[in-house]
């Protein structure tokens, strides 16, 4: 579990129960395990606990975890956790309940957005209590941004370079403090008076050094992200660090293969940007893409996977029996086998003015780093698939209104029903069907959008400062041109899709047919969204990445 640095105030863990004996028992177990790194406090009722939370909020103290008994007079545990969510929305919420109340606890997952419920008694705590709370506190710590004298990023909200750097740091789970040049707080003004803000962004480090308008490569080298391989040869090289690539890395390394994973931007891929994935098996309260990525990266490193990021594969060549990948820095990596799991890239919206405002009001994907900056504003979401629905629900927590612009006449054909239901029940989300953007307007940043409704034929122009676009995606596979067979859109063909009229692909050198996830080059496999005819879901990518390792073993055994 992540630890809290000495310079950081210890976050609070709050237990609530009206039974003094039970409350003492809870406190005893919590203090025994957590008192070194967390401040454990208690309250005898929901009302008292809410008063305490309000005082802590006024002081600016962090609260990480809330545990509340369900059967309390005047205010039940579910009612308390629902109220507490408005004060500390990021705190992890746990309901303490008896077996007879499990139905209420399950309903509370939706009603009060609790993350877990525990049955009383929880003896022994080493098995029944601490593992659950350790996991919840670890998740909370992953998103916690404490007040400490660490890395600070100075930039402008609508500065495209600032946005790119914020996105890079967030996706790589690098903590930093964001200082907006338009900030009006005394602390921010004091800092801004000491630096040159004419060239943004500016990255300030605790040792007094700084980077002016750095690239992601500059930052990666400064903060110690690995971009160069430790060796020249590997059993398996995986290109792409999304769900498929990470799953393959975990399985391959755990089964003894020397594995290298190359990721162009940050592990997690497009899935890592998802604000909430609610239909992933094993997470009844949903899981963010960032949390899922963090868990997967930790697991991969535990098994010895070497991860290069940010780093890019530029070309592939075959020199029997080896596959050789040339990287963006000109170095070359050799491997027995290779898996391509590069996923897809967001398709750009081709309307006048949009490209000019990329990063300064126009964003592709979730851009969760921008959500809090949109507080009190109207946010536009373009698209009608699951990714757009997840983003709309996330931004609705901050924005005054979220307006979804959907070309089609219904969400049902492209979006999961659970998301449609959640959108319908969220008061500040409005869905505009049969509507598309025809132009973007502004000077230095986005200021307005022109819209067209195909149903009514109406044209309109609306003020807008932020629009987030989810209109499908395409694979970035041009670097494989002339080496790997692809379909007309660039998706990689594998297995049976390579067989035409029962014949193997041209140039296929082996006496057997290509395996299920094998490309037109033996020993080179593809998995996840980059593969033709794949199912574009996180769980499917994880499944394909896992299965691909079994075929890779078969290939390696035959050479």
C-alpha positions in Angstrom: 0.0 0.0 0.0 1.2 3.5 -0.8 2.7 5.4 2.1 2.3 9.0 3.1 5.4 11.2 3.1 6.5 12.8 6.5 5.8 16.3 5.1 2.2 15.4 4.4 -0.6 15.5 7.0 -1.8 12.1 7.8 -5.2 11.5 6.2 -8.2 10.6 8.5 -10.0 7.3 8.8 -13.4 7.7 10.5 -15.5 5.0 12.1 -19.2 5.6 13.1 -21.3 3.3 15.3 -23.9 4.0 18.0 -22.9 0.9 20.0 -20.0 1.9 22.3 -18.6 -1.6 22.6 -18.6 -2.1 18.8 -17.1 1.3 18.2 -14.3 0.6 20.7 -13.7 -2.7 18.8 -13.5 -0.9 15.5 -11.2 1.7 16.8 -8.9 -0.9 18.4 -8.5 -2.9 15.2 -8.1 0.2 13.0 -5.4 1.8 15.3 -3.5 -1.5 15.6 -3.0 -1.6 11.8 -3.2 2.0 10.6 -2.3 4.5 13.3 1.3 4.9 12.0 0.3 6.4 8.7 -3.4 7.4 9.2 -5.3 9.3 11.8 -8.0 7.1 13.2 -11.0 8.9 14.7 -14.6 7.8 15.7 -18.1 9.2 16.2 -21.1 7.8 18.1 -23.7 8.8 15.5 -24.2 9.9 12.0 -25.0 13.5 13.0 -21.8 13.7 15.1 -19.8 12.3 12.3 -21.1 14.8 9.8 -20.3 17.7 12.2 -16.7 16.3 12.5 -16.4 16.0 8.7 -17.5 19.6 8.2 -14.8 20.8 10.7 -12.1 18.7 9.0 -13.2 20.2 5.6 -12.9 23.7 6.9 -9.4 23.0 8.1 -8.5 21.4 4.8 -7.7 18.0 6.3 -7.9 15.0 4.0 -10.3 12.1 4.8 -9.6 8.8 3.1 -12.0 6.3 4.5 -15.5 6.2 6.2 -16.9 3.1 8.0 -20.4 3.4 9.2 -22.8 0.9 10.9 -26.1 0.5 9.1 -28.4 0.1 12.1 -28.1 3.5 13.9 -31.0 5.5 15.3 -32.0 8.8 13.6 -29.6 8.2 10.7 -28.7 4.9 9.1 -25.3 4.1 7.9 -26.4 4.4 4.2 -28.0 7.8 4.9 -24.8 9.0 6.6 -22.5 7.8 3.8 -24.8 9.5 1.3 -24.5 12.8 3.1 -20.8 12.4 3.7 -20.2 12.0 0.0 -21.2 15.6 -0.5 -18.5 16.7 1.9 -15.7 14.3 0.9 -16.7 12.8 -2.4 -13.4 11.0 -2.9 -13.3 9.3 0.5 -13.8 5.5 0.3 -17.1 4.5 1.9 -17.7 1.1 3.7 -20.9 -0.1 5.3 -20.8 -2.3 8.4 -23.8 -4.6 8.4 -25.3 -7.7 9.8 -26.1 -10.7 7.5 -29.8 -9.8 7.6 -29.0 -6.4 6.0 -27.0 -7.5 3.0 -29.8 -6.6 0.6 -29.7 -3.0 1.8 -25.9 -3.1 1.5 -26.1 -4.2 -2.1 -28.7 -1.5 -2.9 -26.4 1.0 -1.2 -23.7 0.3 -3.8 -25.9 2.2 -6.3 -27.8 4.6 -3.9 -24.9 5.8 -1.7 -22.1 4.8 -4.1 -20.4 2.8 -1.4 -17.3 0.9 -2.4 -17.7 -2.1 -0.1 -19.7 -3.6 2.8 -18.4 -5.7 5.7 -20.3 -8.2 7.7 -20.0 -8.1 11.5 -18.1 -9.6 13.2 -15.0 -9.3 11.0 -12.8 -11.7 13.0 -10.0 -12.3 12.3 -9.3 -8.8 11.1 -6.1 -9.9 9.4 -8.2 -11.8 6.9 -11.7 -10.3 7.0 -10.9 -6.5 7.6 -7.4 -5.3 6.7 -7.1 -6.8 3.1 -10.3 -4.9 2.1 -9.4 -1.7 3.7 -5.8 -1.9 2.5 -7.1 -2.1 -1.1 -9.5 0.8 -0.7 -6.9 3.0 1.0 -4.4 2.2 -1.8 -7.0 3.2 -4.4 -7.6 6.5 -2.5 -3.9 7.2 -2.2 -3.5 6.7 -6.0 -5.7 9.7 -6.6 -4.7 11.8 -3.6 -2.9 15.0 -4.3 -1.5 16.1 -0.9 -0.1 19.5 -0.1 3.6 19.1 -0.4 6.6 20.9 -1.9 6.8 18.6 -4.9 6.8 19.2 -8.6 4.7 22.2 -9.8 3.4 22.8 -13.3 2.8 26.4 -14.2 0.6 26.9 -17.3 -2.6 28.2 -18.7 -5.9 26.4 -18.9 -6.3 27.0 -22.6 -2.6 26.6 -23.5 -2.3 23.6 -25.7 1.2 22.7 -24.5 0.1 23.0 -20.8 -2.8 20.6 -21.5 -0.5 18.1 -23.2 1.8 18.1 -20.3 -1.0 17.8 -17.7 -2.4 14.9 -19.6 1.0 13.2 -19.8 1.7 13.5 -16.1 -1.8 12.4 -15.1 -1.7 9.3 -17.4 1.7 8.3 -16.0 0.4 8.8 -12.4 3.0 11.4 -11.6 1.9 13.7 -8.8 2.2 17.5 -9.4 0.7 20.8 -8.3 -1.1 22.7 -11.1 -0.6 26.5 -11.0 -2.8 28.4 -13.4 -1.3 31.7 -14.5 -4.8 33.2 -14.1 -5.0 32.1 -10.4 -5.9 34.8 -7.9 -4.9 33.1 -4.7 -2.1 34.8 -2.6 0.1 31.7 -2.7 -0.2 31.4 -6.5 0.4 35.1 -7.0 3.5 35.0 -4.9 4.9 32.1 -6.9 4.0 33.6 -10.3 5.8 36.8 -9.4 9.1 34.8 -9.2 9.0 33.0 -12.6 8.9 34.0 -16.2 5.5 33.2 -17.5 6.1 34.3 -21.1 6.9 30.7 -22.2 4.5 28.1 -21.0 4.3 25.5 -19.7 7.0 25.7 -17.0 7.8 22.7 -14.8 9.4 23.5 -11.4 11.2 20.9 -9.3 11.9 20.8 -5.6 15.6 20.9 -6.2 15.2 24.4 -7.8 15.6 23.2 -11.4 13.0 23.8 -14.1 12.0 22.8 -17.6 10.7 25.5 -20.0 8.1 24.3 -22.5 9.3 20.7 -22.1 8.3 17.8 -24.3 7.0 14.6 -22.8 10.4 13.1 -23.6 12.2 15.9 -21.7 9.9 15.3 -18.7 10.3 11.5 -18.8 14.1 11.7 -18.7 14.0 14.3 -15.9 11.6 12.3 -13.6 13.2 8.9 -14.4 10.7 7.2 -16.6 12.4 4.4 -18.5 12.8 5.0 -22.3 15.7 2.7 -23.0 15.8 -1.1 -22.8 18.2 -2.9 -20.4 19.0 -5.6 -23.0 19.0 -6.1 -26.8 17.2 -9.4 -26.9 13.9 -10.6 -25.4 11.7 -13.7 -25.6 8.7 -11.4 -26.3 8.3 -7.8 -27.2 4.9 -6.3 -26.7 4.1 -3.0 -28.6 1.3 -1.2 -26.8 0.5 -0.9 -23.2 -3.3 -0.9 -23.1 -5.5 -3.7 -21.5 -4.4 -6.3 -24.1 -0.7 -5.5 -23.9 -0.7 -5.3 -20.1 -2.6 -8.6 -19.8 -0.2 -10.3 -22.2 2.8 -8.9 -20.3 1.5 -10.2 -16.9 0.8 -13.7 -18.3 4.0 -13.9 -20.3 6.3 -12.8 -17.6 4.6 -14.9 -14.9 5.2 -17.9 -17.1 8.9 -17.2 -17.5 9.2 -15.3 -20.7 11.7 -12.4 -20.7 9.2 -9.6 -21.7 9.6 -6.0 -22.8 6.5 -3.7 -23.3 6.8 -0.6 -25.4 4.2 2.2 -24.9 4.1 5.3 -26.9 2.3 7.6 -24.4 1.5 6.0 -21.0 0.4 2.5 -19.9 -3.4 2.0 -20.0 -4.0 3.3 -23.5 -7.5 4.7 -24.2 -9.0 2.6 -21.4 -6.7 4.4 -19.0 -8.5 7.6 -19.7 -12.0 6.2 -18.9 -13.5 8.0 -15.9 -15.5 4.9 -14.9 -15.8 1.4 -16.2 -18.9 -0.1 -14.5 -19.3 -3.4 -16.3 -15.8 -4.9 -15.7 -16.1 -8.2 -13.9 -15.1 -8.1 -10.2 -15.7 -4.4 -9.6 -19.4 -4.1 -8.6 -19.0 -0.3 -7.9 -17.0 0.2 -11.1 -13.4 1.1 -11.5 -11.7 4.0 -13.2 -9.4 3.4 -16.1 -6.5 5.0 -14.1 -7.1 2.6 -11.2 -7.3 -0.5 -13.4 -4.1 0.6 -15.2 -2.2 1.2 -12.0 -3.1 -2.2 -10.7 -2.1 -3.9 -14.0 1.2 -2.0 -14.2 2.1 -2.9 -10.6 1.3 -6.6 -11.4 3.4 -6.6 -14.5 6.4 -5.1 -12.8 6.0 -7.5 -10.0 6.6 -10.3 -12.5 9.6 -8.6 -14.0 8.1 -7.0 -17.1 10.3 -4.2 -18.4 8.2 -1.2 -19.5 9.5 1.6 -21.9 7.3 4.7 -21.8 7.1 7.1 -23.5 8.7 5.2 -26.4 7.5 4.4 -29.9 8.0 1.5 -32.4 8.9 3.0 -35.8 9.4 -0.1 -37.9 9.4 -3.9 -37.9 11.6 -6.3 -39.9 12.0 -10.0 -39.9 15.4 -11.7 -39.9 14.7 -15.4 -39.4 14.3 -16.6 -36.7 14.1 -13.1 -35.1 11.7 -10.1 -35.2 13.5 -6.8 -34.9 11.7 -3.6 -33.8 13.3 -0.1 -34.4 12.4 2.4 -31.8 11.9 6.2 -32.1 15.4 6.9 -30.7 16.9 4.7 -33.5 17.8 1.8 -31.2 16.7 -1.7 -32.2 15.3 -4.5 -30.1 15.4 -8.2 -31.1 12.9 -10.9 -30.0 11.8 -14.4 -30.7 8.2 -13.3 -30.8 6.2 -10.1 -30.8 2.7 -9.0 -29.9 1.1 -5.9 -31.4 -1.4 -4.4 -29.0 -1.3 -0.7 -30.0 -5.0 -0.2 -29.7 -6.6 2.7 -31.6 -6.4 6.5 -31.7 -9.3 8.9 -31.5 -10.7 9.9 -34.9 -10.5 13.6 -35.4 -13.6 15.7 -36.2 -13.2 17.3 -39.6 -15.1 20.6 -39.4 -13.8 24.2 -39.9 -11.9 25.6 -36.9 -11.8 22.5 -34.8 -8.1 21.6 -35.4 -7.0 25.1 -34.4 -8.3 24.7 -30.9 -7.0 21.3 -30.1 -5.7 21.5 -26.5 -7.3 24.9 -26.0 -10.9 24.0 -25.7 -11.2 21.0 -28.0 -10.1 17.7 -26.6 -10.2 14.1 -27.8 -11.0 11.5 -25.2 -11.9 11.8 -21.5 -9.4 14.6 -20.6 -10.2 14.0 -16.9 -7.5 16.5 -16.0 -9.8 19.2 -17.3 -12.9 18.2 -15.4 -12.4 20.4 -12.3 -11.5 23.4 -14.5 -15.0 23.1 -16.0 -16.8 23.7 -12.7 -19.9 25.9 -13.2 -19.6 25.8 -17.0 -21.4 24.1 -19.9 -19.5 21.2 -21.3 -20.2 19.6 -24.7 -19.6 15.9 -25.4 -19.6 14.7 -29.0 -20.5 11.0 -29.5 -23.0 8.4 -28.5 -20.9 5.3 -27.5 -19.9 4.1 -24.1 -16.8 6.3 -23.9 -18.9 9.4 -24.4 -21.5 8.2 -21.9 -18.8 7.6 -19.2 -17.3 11.0 -19.9 -20.7 12.7 -19.6 -21.4 11.2 -16.2 -17.9 12.2 -15.0 -18.1 15.8 -16.2 -21.6 16.1 -14.7 -20.0 16.0 -11.3 -18.3 19.3 -12.0 -20.0 21.2 -14.9 -23.1 23.2 -14.6 -24.6 21.3 -17.6 -23.3 18.6 -19.9 -24.7 18.6 -23.4 -24.2 15.4 -25.5 -24.3 15.9 -29.2 -25.3 12.7 -31.0 -25.5 12.3 -34.7 -27.9 9.4 -34.5 -31.6 9.3 -33.4 -31.0 7.1 -30.3 -28.3 6.1 -27.9 -29.6 2.5 -27.7 -27.7 1.3 -30.8 -24.3 2.4 -29.6 -24.4 2.6 -25.7 -24.8 0.1 -22.9 -28.2 0.3 -21.2 -26.7 0.9 -17.7 -25.1 4.1 -19.0 -28.3 5.2 -20.7 -30.1 4.8 -17.5 -27.5 6.7 -15.5 -27.6 9.6 -18.0 -31.4 9.8 -17.9 -31.3 10.0 -14.1 -28.6 12.8 -14.1 -30.4 16.1 -14.0 -27.6 18.2 -15.6 -27.0 16.0 -18.6 -28.9 16.9 -21.8 -28.8 14.7 -24.9 -29.3 16.4 -28.3 -30.0 13.7 -30.9 -29.6 14.2 -34.6 -27.1 17.0 -33.9 -23.6 17.7 -35.2 -21.0 20.4 -35.0 -20.4 22.2 -38.2 -17.8 24.8 -37.1 -15.8 26.0 -34.2 -15.1 29.7 -33.4 -12.8 31.7 -31.3 -9.5 33.7 -31.2 -6.9 32.2 -28.9 -9.2 29.5 -27.6 -12.6 27.9 -28.3 -15.5 30.4 -27.7 -18.4 29.0 -29.7 -19.8 26.1 -31.7 -22.1 26.1 -34.8 -24.6 23.2 -34.6 -26.9 21.6 -37.1 -30.0 19.4 -36.2 -30.7 17.1 -39.1 -34.2 16.3 -37.6 -35.5 19.9 -37.6 -33.1 21.4 -40.1 -32.2 24.1 -37.5 -28.8 25.8 -37.5 -27.6 27.5 -34.3 -24.4 28.9 -32.7 -23.9 28.4 -29.0 -21.2 29.7 -26.6 -18.7 27.0 -25.6 -15.4 26.8 -23.9 -14.9 23.1 -23.8 -15.8 20.2 -26.1 -14.7 16.6 -25.7 -14.9 14.4 -28.8 -15.6 10.6 -28.9 -16.4 9.8 -32.5 -14.7 6.5 -33.0 -11.1 5.5 -33.5 -8.7 4.2 -36.0 -5.5 2.0 -35.6 -2.1 3.6 -36.0 -0.5 0.9 -38.0 1.3 2.7 -40.8 4.6 1.7 -39.3 3.7 -1.9 -40.3 3.1 -1.0 -44.0 4.6 -3.7 -46.3 5.3 -6.1 -43.5 1.9 -7.1 -41.9 -1.3 -7.6 -43.8 -4.1 -5.2 -42.7 -7.6 -4.4 -43.9 -8.7 -1.3 -45.7 -9.0 0.7 -42.5 -5.6 -0.4 -41.2 -6.7 -3.0 -38.7 -4.4 -6.0 -38.5 -5.6 -9.3 -40.0 -5.0 -12.5 -38.0 -5.7 -16.2 -38.1 -8.7 -17.3 -40.2 -9.1 -13.7 -41.6 -5.8 -14.3 -43.5 -7.1 -17.4 -45.2 -8.6 -16.6 -48.6 -10.2 -19.4 -50.4 -8.7 -21.8 -48.0 -5.2 -20.6 -49.0 -2.5 -19.3 -46.6 -1.4 -15.7 -47.0 1.2 -14.9 -49.7 4.7 -15.4 -48.5 3.6 -17.6 -45.5 6.7 -19.8 -45.0 5.4 -22.5 -42.7 3.5 -25.8 -43.3 0.8 -24.9 -40.8 -2.0 -22.3 -41.0 -1.7 -19.1 -39.0 -2.8 -19.5 -35.4 -5.9 -17.7 -34.2 -4.2 -14.4 -33.2 -1.2 -14.7 -35.5 -0.6 -12.1 -38.2 0.7 -12.7 -41.7 4.3 -12.9 -40.3 4.8 -16.1 -38.2 5.7 -15.3 -34.6 4.1 -11.8 -34.7 0.7 -11.7 -33.0 -2.0 -9.1 -32.6 -4.6 -8.6 -29.8 -7.1 -6.0 -28.7 -8.6 -3.1 -30.6 -5.9 -3.0 -33.2 -6.9 -6.4 -34.5 -9.5 -6.6 -37.2 -12.9 -7.8 -36.2 -12.1 -7.6 -32.5 -14.7 -6.7 -29.9 -13.9 -3.2 -28.7 -14.3 -3.7 -25.0 -11.7 -3.6 -22.1 -12.5 -7.2 -21.0 -12.2 -8.5 -24.6 -8.7 -6.8 -24.9 -7.6 -8.4 -21.6 -8.9 -11.8 -22.8 -7.2 -11.6 -26.1 -3.9 -10.5 -24.6 -4.1 -13.5 -22.2 -4.9 -16.0 -24.9 -2.2 -14.6 -27.2 0.4 -15.8 -24.7 -0.7 -19.4 -25.1 -0.2 -19.2 -28.9 3.2 -17.5 -28.4 4.3 -20.4 -26.2 3.2 -22.8 -29.0 5.2 -20.8 -31.5 8.3 -20.6 -29.4 8.1 -24.4 -28.8 8.2 -24.9 -32.6 11.2 -22.8 -33.5 
